Amino acid sequence: MAINFSFQATSDFAEHTQSCANMIGLKNSDYVREAVREKNERVIADHITMLSRKLSAKHHSFNEAIVNSLQDGVA
């Protein structure tokens, strides 16, 4: 099922978008659809990267705590 998106844009934005779409041989709608798809992919990739860094920091912190507790009992 297709859903229509509608948004307001300045004439400069619309003209620039149309010019870019024409340069690569796409209809305006296809150009905007592709641009939004690429943006969505970047947002998801950035979000996954952020979550991965958070998880890595938690694991690093946990591992340091374990190592420190083991060292306290070894001396």
N, CA, C, O and CB atoms as a CASP TS submission, in Angstrom:
PFRMAT TS
TARGET T0000
AUTHOR 0000-0000-0000
METHOD Language model
MODEL 1
PARENT N/A
ATOM      1  N   MET     1       0.841  -1.174   0.000  1.00  0.00           N
ATOM      2  CA  MET     1       0.000   0.000   0.000  1.00  0.00           C
ATOM      3  C   MET     1       0.890   1.242   0.000  1.00  0.00           C
ATOM      4  O   MET     1       1.783   1.370   0.837  1.00  0.00           O
ATOM      5  CB  MET     1      -0.959  -0.005   1.217  1.00  0.00           C
ATOM      6  N   ALA     2       0.654   2.112  -0.898  1.00  0.00           N
ATOM      7  CA  ALA     2       1.436   3.347  -1.004  1.00  0.00           C
ATOM      8  C   ALA     2       0.768   4.456  -0.192  1.00  0.00           C
ATOM      9  O   ALA     2      -0.457   4.570  -0.144  1.00  0.00           O
ATOM     10  CB  ALA     2       1.589   3.779  -2.490  1.00  0.00           C
ATOM     11  N   ILE     3       1.601   5.252   0.433  1.00  0.00           N
ATOM     12  CA  ILE     3       1.134   6.405   1.198  1.00  0.00           C
ATOM     13  C   ILE     3       1.741   7.641   0.569  1.00  0.00           C
ATOM     14  O   ILE     3       2.919   7.650   0.213  1.00  0.00           O
ATOM     15  CB  ILE     3       1.515   6.292   2.716  1.00  0.00           C
ATOM     16  N   ASN     4       0.946   8.674   0.433  1.00  0.00           N
ATOM     17  CA  ASN     4       1.444   9.928  -0.123  1.00  0.00           C
ATOM     18  C   ASN     4       1.978  10.817   0.989  1.00  0.00           C
ATOM     19  O   ASN     4       1.332  10.986   2.023  1.00  0.00           O
ATOM     20  CB  ASN     4       0.338  10.656  -0.909  1.00  0.00           C
ATOM     21  N   PHE     5       3.144  11.376   0.775  1.00  0.00           N
ATOM     22  CA  PHE     5       3.704  12.370   1.669  1.00  0.00           C
ATOM     23  C   PHE     5       3.525  13.732   1.015  1.00  0.00           C
ATOM     24  O   PHE     5       3.646  13.874  -0.202  1.00  0.00           O
ATOM     25  CB  PHE     5       5.209  12.078   1.982  1.00  0.00           C
ATOM     26  N   SER     6       3.240  14.707   1.824  1.00  0.00           N
ATOM     27  CA  SER     6       3.093  16.062   1.325  1.00  0.00           C
ATOM     28  C   SER     6       3.807  16.990   2.286  1.00  0.00           C
ATOM     29  O   SER     6       3.629  16.889   3.500  1.00  0.00           O
ATOM     30  CB  SER     6       1.595  16.454   1.165  1.00  0.00           C
ATOM     31  N   PHE     7       4.610  17.891   1.752  1.00  0.00           N
ATOM     32  CA  PHE     7       5.294  18.859   2.604  1.00  0.00           C
ATOM     33  C   PHE     7       5.505  20.141   1.838  1.00  0.00           C
ATOM     34  O   PHE     7       5.537  20.156   0.608  1.00  0.00           O
ATOM     35  CB  PHE     7       6.637  18.305   3.111  1.00  0.00           C
ATOM     36  N   GLN     8       5.648  21.215   2.587  1.00  0.00           N
ATOM     37  CA  GLN     8       5.897  22.508   1.962  1.00  0.00           C
ATOM     38  C   GLN     8       7.396  22.714   1.820  1.00  0.00           C
ATOM     39  O   GLN     8       8.179  22.315   2.682  1.00  0.00           O
ATOM     40  CB  GLN     8       5.259  23.656   2.783  1.00  0.00           C
ATOM     41  N   ALA     9       7.775  23.338   0.732  1.00  0.00           N
ATOM     42  CA  ALA     9       9.189  23.627   0.483  1.00  0.00           C
ATOM     43  C   ALA     9       9.284  24.996  -0.185  1.00  0.00           C
ATOM     44  O   ALA     9       8.364  25.450  -0.865  1.00  0.00           O
ATOM     45  CB  ALA     9       9.855  22.513  -0.409  1.00  0.00           C
ATOM     46  N   THR    10      10.412  25.622   0.031  1.00  0.00           N
ATOM     47  CA  THR    10      10.628  26.912  -0.633  1.00  0.00           C
ATOM     48  C   THR    10      10.815  26.666  -2.126  1.00  0.00           C
ATOM     49  O   THR    10      11.128  25.554  -2.552  1.00  0.00           O
ATOM     50  CB  THR    10      11.867  27.662  -0.032  1.00  0.00           C
ATOM     51  N   SER    11      10.621  27.702  -2.896  1.00  0.00           N
ATOM     52  CA  SER    11      10.807  27.551  -4.345  1.00  0.00           C
ATOM     53  C   SER    11      12.264  27.240  -4.668  1.00  0.00           C
ATOM     54  O   SER    11      12.542  26.497  -5.609  1.00  0.00           O
ATOM     55  CB  SER    11      10.358  28.828  -5.089  1.00  0.00           C
ATOM     56  N   ASP    12      13.210  27.809  -3.889  1.00  0.00           N
ATOM     57  CA  ASP    12      14.629  27.494  -4.114  1.00  0.00           C
ATOM     58  C   ASP    12      14.909  26.011  -3.897  1.00  0.00           C
ATOM     59  O   ASP    12      15.614  25.380  -4.684  1.00  0.00           O
ATOM     60  CB  ASP    12      15.519  28.332  -3.183  1.00  0.00           C
ATOM     61  N   PHE    13      14.345  25.460  -2.814  1.00  0.00           N
ATOM     62  CA  PHE    13      14.527  24.038  -2.518  1.00  0.00           C
ATOM     63  C   PHE    13      13.932  23.194  -3.642  1.00  0.00           C
ATOM     64  O   PHE    13      14.564  22.249  -4.114  1.00  0.00           O
ATOM     65  CB  PHE    13      13.875  23.670  -1.159  1.00  0.00           C
ATOM     66  N   ALA    14      12.729  23.530  -4.066  1.00  0.00           N
ATOM     67  CA  ALA    14      12.059  22.767  -5.118  1.00  0.00           C
ATOM     68  C   ALA    14      12.839  22.832  -6.430  1.00  0.00           C
ATOM     69  O   ALA    14      13.011  21.817  -7.106  1.00  0.00           O
ATOM     70  CB  ALA    14      10.633  23.288  -5.327  1.00  0.00           C
ATOM     71  N   GLU    15      13.305  24.018  -6.784  1.00  0.00           N
ATOM     72  CA  GLU    15      14.076  24.171  -8.027  1.00  0.00           C
ATOM     73  C   GLU    15      15.386  23.400  -7.962  1.00  0.00           C
ATOM     74  O   GLU    15      15.775  22.749  -8.932  1.00  0.00           O
ATOM     75  CB  GLU    15      14.358  25.652  -8.304  1.00  0.00           C
ATOM     76  N   HIS    16      16.065  23.469  -6.825  1.00  0.00           N
ATOM     77  CA  HIS    16      17.331  22.757  -6.664  1.00  0.00           C
ATOM     78  C   HIS    16      17.108  21.244  -6.720  1.00  0.00           C
ATOM     79  O   HIS    16      17.882  20.517  -7.343  1.00  0.00           O
ATOM     80  CB  HIS    16      18.007  23.150  -5.334  1.00  0.00           C
ATOM     81  N   THR    17      16.059  20.787  -6.071  1.00  0.00           N
ATOM     82  CA  THR    17      15.724  19.361  -6.088  1.00  0.00           C
ATOM     83  C   THR    17      15.405  18.894  -7.498  1.00  0.00           C
ATOM     84  O   THR    17      15.868  17.838  -7.929  1.00  0.00           O
ATOM     85  CB  THR    17      14.539  19.076  -5.161  1.00  0.00           C
ATOM     86  N   GLN    18      14.616  19.678  -8.210  1.00  0.00           N
ATOM     87  CA  GLN    18      14.263  19.319  -9.581  1.00  0.00           C
ATOM     88  C   GLN    18      15.501  19.309 -10.471  1.00  0.00           C
ATOM     89  O   GLN    18      15.649  18.428 -11.317  1.00  0.00           O
ATOM     90  CB  GLN    18      13.215  20.292 -10.139  1.00  0.00           C
ATOM     91  N   SER    19      16.379  20.270 -10.289  1.00  0.00           N
ATOM     92  CA  SER    19      17.609  20.331 -11.075  1.00  0.00           C
ATOM     93  C   SER    19      18.478  19.103 -10.825  1.00  0.00           C
ATOM     94  O   SER    19      18.999  18.500 -11.763  1.00  0.00           O
ATOM     95  CB  SER    19      18.392  21.607 -10.745  1.00  0.00           C
ATOM     96  N   CYS    20      18.630  18.741  -9.558  1.00  0.00           N
ATOM     97  CA  CYS    20      19.447  17.561  -9.218  1.00  0.00           C
ATOM     98  C   CYS    20      18.825  16.287  -9.775  1.00  0.00           C
ATOM     99  O   CYS    20      19.530  15.429 -10.308  1.00  0.00           O
ATOM    100  CB  CYS    20      19.611  17.438  -7.689  1.00  0.00           C
ATOM    101  N   ALA    21      17.509  16.162  -9.654  1.00  0.00           N
ATOM    102  CA  ALA    21      16.820  14.985 -10.188  1.00  0.00           C
ATOM    103  C   ALA    21      17.012  14.891 -11.692  1.00  0.00           C
ATOM    104  O   ALA    21      17.277  13.813 -12.224  1.00  0.00           O
ATOM    105  CB  ALA    21      15.323  15.032  -9.847  1.00  0.00           C
ATOM    106  N   ASN    22      16.879  16.012 -12.371  1.00  0.00           N
ATOM    107  CA  ASN    22      17.061  16.020 -13.827  1.00  0.00           C
ATOM    108  C   ASN    22      18.486  15.655 -14.217  1.00  0.00           C
ATOM    109  O   ASN    22      18.697  14.968 -15.216  1.00  0.00           O
ATOM    110  CB  ASN    22      16.704  17.389 -14.398  1.00  0.00           C
ATOM    111  N   MET    23      19.474  16.111 -13.434  1.00  0.00           N
ATOM    112  CA  MET    23      20.876  15.817 -13.744  1.00  0.00           C
ATOM    113  C   MET    23      21.153  14.319 -13.795  1.00  0.00           C
ATOM    114  O   MET    23      21.953  13.846 -14.603  1.00  0.00           O
ATOM    115  CB  MET    23      21.784  16.467 -12.716  1.00  0.00           C
ATOM    116  N   ILE    24      20.475  13.582 -12.916  1.00  0.00           N
ATOM    117  CA  ILE    24      20.749  12.142 -12.882  1.00  0.00           C
ATOM    118  C   ILE    24      19.621  11.324 -13.512  1.00  0.00           C
ATOM    119  O   ILE    24      19.580  10.100 -13.389  1.00  0.00           O
ATOM    120  CB  ILE    24      20.969  11.689 -11.445  1.00  0.00           C
ATOM    121  N   GLY    25      18.717  12.017 -14.181  1.00  0.00           N
ATOM    122  CA  GLY    25      17.684  11.331 -14.962  1.00  0.00           C
ATOM    123  C   GLY    25      16.566  10.697 -14.149  1.00  0.00           C
ATOM    124  O   GLY    25      15.999   9.683 -14.556  1.00  0.00           O
ATOM    125  N   LEU    26      16.248  11.287 -13.006  1.00  0.00           N
ATOM    126  CA  LEU    26      15.154  10.763 -12.204  1.00  0.00           C
ATOM    127  C   LEU    26      13.988  11.748 -12.176  1.00  0.00           C
ATOM    128  O   LEU    26      14.166  12.954 -12.347  1.00  0.00           O
ATOM    129  CB  LEU    26      15.631  10.460 -10.779  1.00  0.00           C
ATOM    130  N   LYS    27      12.787  11.201 -11.956  1.00  0.00           N
ATOM    131  CA  LYS    27      11.638  12.062 -11.698  1.00  0.00           C
ATOM    132  C   LYS    27      11.838  12.646 -10.302  1.00  0.00           C
ATOM    133  O   LYS    27      12.526  12.057  -9.468  1.00  0.00           O
ATOM    134  CB  LYS    27      10.265  11.271 -11.814  1.00  0.00           C
ATOM    135  N   ASN    28      11.235  13.805 -10.053  1.00  0.00           N
ATOM    136  CA  ASN    28      11.351  14.439  -8.734  1.00  0.00           C
ATOM    137  C   ASN    28      10.969  13.481  -7.611  1.00  0.00           C
ATOM    138  O   ASN    28      11.673  13.380  -6.606  1.00  0.00           O
ATOM    139  CB  ASN    28      10.474  15.686  -8.669  1.00  0.00           C
ATOM    140  N   SER    29       9.860  12.787  -7.784  1.00  0.00           N
ATOM    141  CA  SER    29       9.385  11.885  -6.734  1.00  0.00           C
ATOM    142  C   SER    29      10.377  10.755  -6.472  1.00  0.00           C
ATOM    143  O   SER    29      10.603  10.377  -5.323  1.00  0.00           O
ATOM    144  CB  SER    29       8.026  11.305  -7.113  1.00  0.00           C
ATOM    145  N   ASP    30      10.965  10.220  -7.535  1.00  0.00           N
ATOM    146  CA  ASP    30      11.961   9.150  -7.364  1.00  0.00           C
ATOM    147  C   ASP    30      13.219   9.681  -6.683  1.00  0.00           C
ATOM    148  O   ASP    30      13.819   9.003  -5.850  1.00  0.00           O
ATOM    149  CB  ASP    30      12.324   8.525  -8.727  1.00  0.00           C
ATOM    150  N   TYR    31      13.605  10.889  -7.043  1.00  0.00           N
ATOM    151  CA  TYR    31      14.790  11.510  -6.441  1.00  0.00           C
ATOM    152  C   TYR    31      14.573  11.720  -4.943  1.00  0.00           C
ATOM    153  O   TYR    31      15.438  11.382  -4.135  1.00  0.00           O
ATOM    154  CB  TYR    31      15.111  12.860  -7.131  1.00  0.00           C
ATOM    155  N   VAL    32      13.421  12.276  -4.573  1.00  0.00           N
ATOM    156  CA  VAL    32      13.125  12.528  -3.159  1.00  0.00           C
ATOM    157  C   VAL    32      12.997  11.203  -2.413  1.00  0.00           C
ATOM    158  O   VAL    32      13.492  11.072  -1.294  1.00  0.00           O
ATOM    159  CB  VAL    32      11.825  13.365  -3.006  1.00  0.00           C
ATOM    160  N   ARG    33      12.343  10.226  -3.021  1.00  0.00           N
ATOM    161  CA  ARG    33      12.190   8.904  -2.394  1.00  0.00           C
ATOM    162  C   ARG    33      13.560   8.286  -2.110  1.00  0.00           C
ATOM    163  O   ARG    33      13.788   7.749  -1.026  1.00  0.00           O
ATOM    164  CB  ARG    33      11.356   7.962  -3.303  1.00  0.00           C
ATOM    165  N   GLU    34      14.457   8.361  -3.069  1.00  0.00           N
ATOM    166  CA  GLU    34      15.805   7.804  -2.901  1.00  0.00           C
ATOM    167  C   GLU    34      16.581   8.572  -1.826  1.00  0.00           C
ATOM    168  O   GLU    34      17.291   7.974  -1.016  1.00  0.00           O
ATOM    169  CB  GLU    34      16.575   7.841  -4.242  1.00  0.00           C
ATOM    170  N   ALA    35      16.440   9.894  -1.827  1.00  0.00           N
ATOM    171  CA  ALA    35      17.140  10.714  -0.831  1.00  0.00           C
ATOM    172  C   ALA    35      16.663  10.390   0.585  1.00  0.00           C
ATOM    173  O   ALA    35      17.472  10.288   1.507  1.00  0.00           O
ATOM    174  CB  ALA    35      16.930  12.209  -1.126  1.00  0.00           C
ATOM    175  N   VAL    36      15.356  10.231   0.754  1.00  0.00           N
ATOM    176  CA  VAL    36      14.810   9.906   2.077  1.00  0.00           C
ATOM    177  C   VAL    36      15.244   8.504   2.493  1.00  0.00           C
ATOM    178  O   VAL    36      15.579   8.281   3.657  1.00  0.00           O
ATOM    179  CB  VAL    36      13.261  10.013   2.075  1.00  0.00           C
ATOM    180  N   ARG    37      15.243   7.567   1.568  1.00  0.00           N
ATOM    181  CA  ARG    37      15.683   6.202   1.875  1.00  0.00           C
ATOM    182  C   ARG    37      17.144   6.208   2.343  1.00  0.00           C
ATOM    183  O   ARG    37      17.488   5.547   3.323  1.00  0.00           O
ATOM    184  CB  ARG    37      15.518   5.281   0.632  1.00  0.00           C
ATOM    185  N   GLU    38      17.991   6.952   1.644  1.00  0.00           N
ATOM    186  CA  GLU    38      19.402   7.038   2.037  1.00  0.00           C
ATOM    187  C   GLU    38      19.555   7.693   3.406  1.00  0.00           C
ATOM    188  O   GLU    38      20.371   7.257   4.218  1.00  0.00           O
ATOM    189  CB  GLU    38      20.202   7.823   0.989  1.00  0.00           C
ATOM    190  N   LYS    39      18.776   8.732   3.660  1.00  0.00           N
ATOM    191  CA  LYS    39      18.823   9.405   4.965  1.00  0.00           C
ATOM    192  C   LYS    39      18.378   8.450   6.056  1.00  0.00           C
ATOM    193  O   LYS    39      19.012   8.379   7.109  1.00  0.00           O
ATOM    194  CB  LYS    39      17.935  10.672   4.967  1.00  0.00           C
ATOM    195  N   ASN    40      17.301   7.716   5.825  1.00  0.00           N
ATOM    196  CA  ASN    40      16.823   6.746   6.805  1.00  0.00           C
ATOM    197  C   ASN    40      17.897   5.708   7.124  1.00  0.00           C
ATOM    198  O   ASN    40      18.095   5.354   8.286  1.00  0.00           O
ATOM    199  CB  ASN    40      15.558   6.055   6.295  1.00  0.00           C
ATOM    200  N   GLU    41      18.584   5.224   6.103  1.00  0.00           N
ATOM    201  CA  GLU    41      19.650   4.235   6.304  1.00  0.00           C
ATOM    202  C   GLU    41      20.784   4.819   7.145  1.00  0.00           C
ATOM    203  O   GLU    41      21.331   4.137   8.011  1.00  0.00           O
ATOM    204  CB  GLU    41      20.196   3.748   4.949  1.00  0.00           C
ATOM    205  N   ARG    42      21.136   6.085   6.890  1.00  0.00           N
ATOM    206  CA  ARG    42      22.203   6.737   7.679  1.00  0.00           C
ATOM    207  C   ARG    42      21.780   6.908   9.133  1.00  0.00           C
ATOM    208  O   ARG    42      22.574   6.693  10.049  1.00  0.00           O
ATOM    209  CB  ARG    42      22.563   8.113   7.073  1.00  0.00           C
ATOM    210  N   VAL    43      20.522   7.297   9.339  1.00  0.00           N
ATOM    211  CA  VAL    43      20.025   7.481  10.708  1.00  0.00           C
ATOM    212  C   VAL    43      20.071   6.155  11.464  1.00  0.00           C
ATOM    213  O   VAL    43      20.522   6.111  12.609  1.00  0.00           O
ATOM    214  CB  VAL    43      18.577   8.047  10.697  1.00  0.00           C
ATOM    215  N   ILE    44      19.613   5.088  10.842  1.00  0.00           N
ATOM    216  CA  ILE    44      19.633   3.776  11.490  1.00  0.00           C
ATOM    217  C   ILE    44      21.074   3.336  11.760  1.00  0.00           C
ATOM    218  O   ILE    44      21.370   2.831  12.843  1.00  0.00           O
ATOM    219  CB  ILE    44      18.907   2.728  10.615  1.00  0.00           C
ATOM    220  N   ALA    45      21.959   3.521  10.800  1.00  0.00           N
ATOM    221  CA  ALA    45      23.367   3.147  10.988  1.00  0.00           C
ATOM    222  C   ALA    45      23.995   3.950  12.121  1.00  0.00           C
ATOM    223  O   ALA    45      24.729   3.394  12.938  1.00  0.00           O
ATOM    224  CB  ALA    45      24.162   3.362   9.686  1.00  0.00           C
ATOM    225  N   ASP    46      23.718   5.242  12.180  1.00  0.00           N
ATOM    226  CA  ASP    46      24.244   6.080  13.267  1.00  0.00           C
ATOM    227  C   ASP    46      23.691   5.627  14.613  1.00  0.00           C
ATOM    228  O   ASP    46      24.411   5.608  15.611  1.00  0.00           O
ATOM    229  CB  ASP    46      23.898   7.565  13.024  1.00  0.00           C
ATOM    230  N   HIS    47      22.422   5.266  14.639  1.00  0.00           N
ATOM    231  CA  HIS    47      21.804   4.816  15.890  1.00  0.00           C
ATOM    232  C   HIS    47      22.430   3.496  16.354  1.00  0.00           C
ATOM    233  O   HIS    47      22.716   3.324  17.540  1.00  0.00           O
ATOM    234  CB  HIS    47      20.273   4.651  15.708  1.00  0.00           C
ATOM    235  N   ILE    48      22.640   2.574  15.426  1.00  0.00           N
ATOM    236  CA  ILE    48      23.279   1.298  15.759  1.00  0.00           C
ATOM    237  C   ILE    48      24.691   1.536  16.272  1.00  0.00           C
ATOM    238  O   ILE    48      25.118   0.892  17.230  1.00  0.00           O
ATOM    239  CB  ILE    48      23.307   0.360  14.533  1.00  0.00           C
ATOM    240  N   THR    49      25.420   2.455  15.643  1.00  0.00           N
ATOM    241  CA  THR    49      26.776   2.787  16.087  1.00  0.00           C
ATOM    242  C   THR    49      26.755   3.336  17.504  1.00  0.00           C
ATOM    243  O   THR    49      27.579   2.944  18.330  1.00  0.00           O
ATOM    244  CB  THR    49      27.423   3.805  15.135  1.00  0.00           C
ATOM    245  N   MET    50      25.829   4.232  17.794  1.00  0.00           N
ATOM    246  CA  MET    50      25.719   4.808  19.135  1.00  0.00           C
ATOM    247  C   MET    50      25.413   3.727  20.166  1.00  0.00           C
ATOM    248  O   MET    50      26.025   3.695  21.234  1.00  0.00           O
ATOM    249  CB  MET    50      24.631   5.892  19.167  1.00  0.00           C
ATOM    250  N   LEU    51      24.470   2.842  19.850  1.00  0.00           N
ATOM    251  CA  LEU    51      24.125   1.770  20.777  1.00  0.00           C
ATOM    252  C   LEU    51      25.305   0.824  20.987  1.00  0.00           C
ATOM    253  O   LEU    51      25.546   0.359  22.101  1.00  0.00           O
ATOM    254  CB  LEU    51      22.913   0.992  20.263  1.00  0.00           C
ATOM    255  N   SER    52      26.024   0.548  19.928  1.00  0.00           N
ATOM    256  CA  SER    52      27.199  -0.317  20.020  1.00  0.00           C
ATOM    257  C   SER    52      28.264   0.297  20.918  1.00  0.00           C
ATOM    258  O   SER    52      28.875  -0.403  21.726  1.00  0.00           O
ATOM    259  CB  SER    52      27.777  -0.582  18.630  1.00  0.00           C
ATOM    260  N   ARG    53      28.488   1.592  20.782  1.00  0.00           N
ATOM    261  CA  ARG    53      29.469   2.278  21.626  1.00  0.00           C
ATOM    262  C   ARG    53      29.045   2.254  23.094  1.00  0.00           C
ATOM    263  O   ARG    53      29.870   2.051  23.985  1.00  0.00           O
ATOM    264  CB  ARG    53      29.657   3.726  21.157  1.00  0.00           C
ATOM    265  N   LYS    54      27.744   2.464  23.334  1.00  0.00           N
ATOM    266  CA  LYS    54      27.245   2.413  24.717  1.00  0.00           C
ATOM    267  C   LYS    54      27.466   1.029  25.316  1.00  0.00           C
ATOM    268  O   LYS    54      27.934   0.898  26.447  1.00  0.00           O
ATOM    269  CB  LYS    54      25.745   2.781  24.768  1.00  0.00           C
ATOM    270  N   LEU    55      27.126   0.008  24.551  1.00  0.00           N
ATOM    271  CA  LEU    55      27.284  -1.360  25.029  1.00  0.00           C
ATOM    272  C   LEU    55      28.745  -1.687  25.265  1.00  0.00           C
ATOM    273  O   LEU    55      29.094  -2.325  26.258  1.00  0.00           O
ATOM    274  CB  LEU    55      26.680  -2.344  24.038  1.00  0.00           C
ATOM    275  N   SER    56      29.596  -1.250  24.351  1.00  0.00           N
ATOM    276  CA  SER    56      31.032  -1.480  24.495  1.00  0.00           C
ATOM    277  C   SER    56      31.568  -0.809  25.753  1.00  0.00           C
ATOM    278  O   SER    56      32.378  -1.393  26.474  1.00  0.00           O
ATOM    279  CB  SER    56      31.783  -0.966  23.263  1.00  0.00           C
ATOM    280  N   ALA    57      31.118   0.417  26.020  1.00  0.00           N
ATOM    281  CA  ALA    57      31.567   1.128  27.219  1.00  0.00           C
ATOM    282  C   ALA    57      31.108   0.400  28.482  1.00  0.00           C
ATOM    283  O   ALA    57      31.860   0.311  29.453  1.00  0.00           O
ATOM    284  CB  ALA    57      31.038   2.577  27.218  1.00  0.00           C
ATOM    285  N   LYS    58      29.886  -0.117  28.475  1.00  0.00           N
ATOM    286  CA  LYS    58      29.393  -0.876  29.626  1.00  0.00           C
ATOM    287  C   LYS    58      30.216  -2.139  29.840  1.00  0.00           C
ATOM    288  O   LYS    58      30.575  -2.464  30.972  1.00  0.00           O
ATOM    289  CB  LYS    58      27.915  -1.237  29.439  1.00  0.00           C
ATOM    290  N   HIS    59      30.515  -2.854  28.758  1.00  0.00           N
ATOM    291  CA  HIS    59      31.317  -4.070  28.873  1.00  0.00           C
ATOM    292  C   HIS    59      32.731  -3.751  29.362  1.00  0.00           C
ATOM    293  O   HIS    59      33.288  -4.469  30.193  1.00  0.00           O
ATOM    294  CB  HIS    59      31.376  -4.801  27.523  1.00  0.00           C
ATOM    295  N   HIS    60      33.290  -2.685  28.846  1.00  0.00           N
ATOM    296  CA  HIS    60      34.636  -2.279  29.261  1.00  0.00           C
ATOM    297  C   HIS    60      34.638  -1.949  30.750  1.00  0.00           C
ATOM    298  O   HIS    60      35.534  -2.371  31.480  1.00  0.00           O
ATOM    299  CB  HIS    60      35.127  -1.060  28.434  1.00  0.00           C
ATOM    300  N   SER    61      33.653  -1.209  31.192  1.00  0.00           N
ATOM    301  CA  SER    61      33.536  -0.836  32.598  1.00  0.00           C
ATOM    302  C   SER    61      33.368  -2.083  33.473  1.00  0.00           C
ATOM    303  O   SER    61      33.993  -2.198  34.527  1.00  0.00           O
ATOM    304  CB  SER    61      32.349   0.128  32.801  1.00  0.00           C
ATOM    305  N   PHE    62      32.530  -3.001  33.032  1.00  0.00           N
ATOM    306  CA  PHE    62      32.309  -4.245  33.765  1.00  0.00           C
ATOM    307  C   PHE    62      33.600  -5.063  33.842  1.00  0.00           C
ATOM    308  O   PHE    62      33.956  -5.577  34.902  1.00  0.00           O
ATOM    309  CB  PHE    62      31.192  -5.070  33.099  1.00  0.00           C
ATOM    310  N   ASN    63      34.290  -5.178  32.713  1.00  0.00           N
ATOM    311  CA  ASN    63      35.543  -5.944  32.687  1.00  0.00           C
ATOM    312  C   ASN    63      36.589  -5.327  33.604  1.00  0.00           C
ATOM    313  O   ASN    63      37.308  -6.053  34.292  1.00  0.00           O
ATOM    314  CB  ASN    63      36.089  -6.028  31.258  1.00  0.00           C
ATOM    315  N   GLU    64      36.688  -4.009  33.628  1.00  0.00           N
ATOM    316  CA  GLU    64      37.631  -3.351  34.529  1.00  0.00           C
ATOM    317  C   GLU    64      37.286  -3.637  35.985  1.00  0.00           C
ATOM    318  O   GLU    64      38.177  -3.867  36.803  1.00  0.00           O
ATOM    319  CB  GLU    64      37.645  -1.842  34.279  1.00  0.00           C
ATOM    320  N   ALA    65      36.017  -3.623  36.303  1.00  0.00           N
ATOM    321  CA  ALA    65      35.588  -3.900  37.673  1.00  0.00           C
ATOM    322  C   ALA    65      35.953  -5.315  38.067  1.00  0.00           C
ATOM    323  O   ALA    65      36.410  -5.546  39.186  1.00  0.00           O
ATOM    324  CB  ALA    65      34.080  -3.681  37.824  1.00  0.00           C
ATOM    325  N   ILE    66      35.759  -6.264  37.172  1.00  0.00           N
ATOM    326  CA  ILE    66      36.102  -7.671  37.444  1.00  0.00           C
ATOM    327  C   ILE    66      37.608  -7.820  37.640  1.00  0.00           C
ATOM    328  O   ILE    66      38.051  -8.460  38.594  1.00  0.00           O
ATOM    329  CB  ILE    66      35.619  -8.590  36.286  1.00  0.00           C
ATOM    330  N   VAL    67      38.392  -7.233  36.746  1.00  0.00           N
ATOM    331  CA  VAL    67      39.842  -7.312  36.847  1.00  0.00           C
ATOM    332  C   VAL    67      40.321  -6.680  38.168  1.00  0.00           C
ATOM    333  O   VAL    67      41.176  -7.241  38.853  1.00  0.00           O
ATOM    334  CB  VAL    67      40.506  -6.611  35.633  1.00  0.00           C
ATOM    335  N   ASN    68      39.779  -5.539  38.509  1.00  0.00           N
ATOM    336  CA  ASN    68      40.174  -4.879  39.752  1.00  0.00           C
ATOM    337  C   ASN    68      39.791  -5.700  40.979  1.00  0.00           C
ATOM    338  O   ASN    68      40.547  -5.752  41.949  1.00  0.00           O
ATOM    339  CB  ASN    68      39.538  -3.500  39.837  1.00  0.00           C
ATOM    340  N   SER    69      38.643  -6.331  40.944  1.00  0.00           N
ATOM    341  CA  SER    69      38.231  -7.142  42.098  1.00  0.00           C
ATOM    342  C   SER    69      39.094  -8.387  42.209  1.00  0.00           C
ATOM    343  O   SER    69      39.388  -8.841  43.315  1.00  0.00           O
ATOM    344  CB  SER    69      36.745  -7.537  41.985  1.00  0.00           C
ATOM    345  N   LEU    70      39.496  -8.935  41.093  1.00  0.00           N
ATOM    346  CA  LEU    70      40.376 -10.114  41.121  1.00  0.00           C
ATOM    347  C   LEU    70      41.765  -9.744  41.637  1.00  0.00           C
ATOM    348  O   LEU    70      42.387 -10.498  42.386  1.00  0.00           O
ATOM    349  CB  LEU    70      40.486 -10.743  39.715  1.00  0.00           C
ATOM    350  N   GLN    71      42.232  -8.583  41.227  1.00  0.00           N
ATOM    351  CA  GLN    71      43.551  -8.137  41.667  1.00  0.00           C
ATOM    352  C   GLN    71      43.562  -7.850  43.168  1.00  0.00           C
ATOM    353  O   GLN    71      44.572  -8.077  43.834  1.00  0.00           O
ATOM    354  CB  GLN    71      43.979  -6.888  40.886  1.00  0.00           C
ATOM    355  N   ASP    72      42.452  -7.353  43.700  1.00  0.00           N
ATOM    356  CA  ASP    72      42.366  -7.083  45.135  1.00  0.00           C
ATOM    357  C   ASP    72      42.518  -8.353  45.952  1.00  0.00           C
ATOM    358  O   ASP    72      43.096  -8.317  47.038  1.00  0.00           O
ATOM    359  CB  ASP    72      41.045  -6.410  45.469  1.00  0.00           C
ATOM    360  N   GLY    73      42.021  -9.458  45.464  1.00  0.00           N
ATOM    361  CA  GLY    73      42.099 -10.712  46.218  1.00  0.00           C
ATOM    362  C   GLY    73      43.385 -11.474  46.007  1.00  0.00           C
ATOM    363  O   GLY    73      43.677 -12.386  46.780  1.00  0.00           O
ATOM    364  N   VAL    74      44.169 -11.143  44.995  1.00  0.00           N
ATOM    365  CA  VAL    74      45.386 -11.897  44.659  1.00  0.00           C
ATOM    366  C   VAL    74      46.569 -11.449  45.481  1.00  0.00           C
ATOM    367  O   VAL    74      47.426 -12.273  45.799  1.00  0.00           O
ATOM    368  CB  VAL    74      45.711 -11.754  43.185  1.00  0.00           C
ATOM    369  N   ALA    75      46.657 -10.206  45.835  1.00  0.00           N
ATOM    370  CA  ALA    75      47.824  -9.661  46.531  1.00  0.00           C
ATOM    371  C   ALA    75      47.947 -10.321  47.838  1.00  0.00           C
ATOM    372  O   ALA    75      48.865 -10.016  48.599  1.00  0.00           O
ATOM    373  CB  ALA    75      47.739  -8.157  46.707  1.00  0.00           C
TER
END
